[in-house]
Amino acid sequence: MAIALAKVYGGILASNNLKDISKYVEKYNLDHIATGDILVAALEAGYIDENTGNQIWSNMISKRRILPTNSFSDYLHLSK
């Protein structure tokens, strides 16, 4: 459903499940963001600090969400 809405309305697809969506992102030339992108944008805008980002990240991992690194801090170091 999210892919269809992004395609029809020119939206941005937000998903961490790159394996399942990558072929659709490429096929329909969709903009895509993941949790890391959203948290980095929130950090840069001053909505959160790194500690808050780490807490959000940790909470997601505790709910068995698959993220690319063990912490938001690790993600920040990789994205630089």
C-alpha positions, 0 to 999 in steps of 0.5 A: 500500500505504501509503495502505491501511495508513494507512486501515485502521489509522488511521496517518499517511501519510508521503510527499513526493509530495503530487501523487499522494497528496493526493486520497486524503488528502482522500478518506479524511481521512488524517493526512499528514507529509512529510520537512520535518515529520519533520525539524522534529519531530526538531529540536524534540525535540533529536535533530538540530541544524539542520546535521544537518537540512541534511545529511540534506536535501542527501543527499536532494536528491543522490539526486534526491528532490524537496523544497520548498526547497533546504535544511532551513534554507530550509524552517525559515524558510518554516514559521515 
